[in-house]
Amino acid sequence: MQEHDVSTIDGIGGSAPAGASAGGVSGLSSDEFLKLLFTELNNQDPLEPNDTGALLEQIANIRSIQSDLDLGERLTDLVGQNQLAAGSGLIGRLVSGLSETSQRVTGVVHSVSKTEDGVVLNIQGGSRVPMSSVDRVLADEGGQAATEDGA
């Protein structure tokens, strides 16, 4: 039995409308979607017509899935922005946690960076502690009352 790579198989009719390859069905504008639908209807066999309702249902399902994925991306971005804001609130505070090299670090936060892996606190002296690895917020730089966060 011969196996085929799905990525090399052409779509129906051999070509896709402009915009379809870049973002899939969700990348189609309303006009492109209607062109695709009418092309499908024009090219069907009159003796064996396609089930247009099933086609519309499949496209609606694909668009729904794409909307869910887009929402997930937006929520991830929002969480990242919230982490950056929370990290910014720790500037000048004495924190403790595990550095990027998995060593225990205690020091004053002097800045915050947003990286591919999330928000990182830059500690005076050069250490970097990922926000997710902070286990204690001890005090602000002026020695105000200590508070604990997560430990």
Summary of the structure (lengths in Angstrom):
residues: 151
radius of gyration: 26.5
end to end distance: 58.1
largest distance: 83.8
contacts: 359
relative contact order: 0.09
helix: 43%
strand: 24%
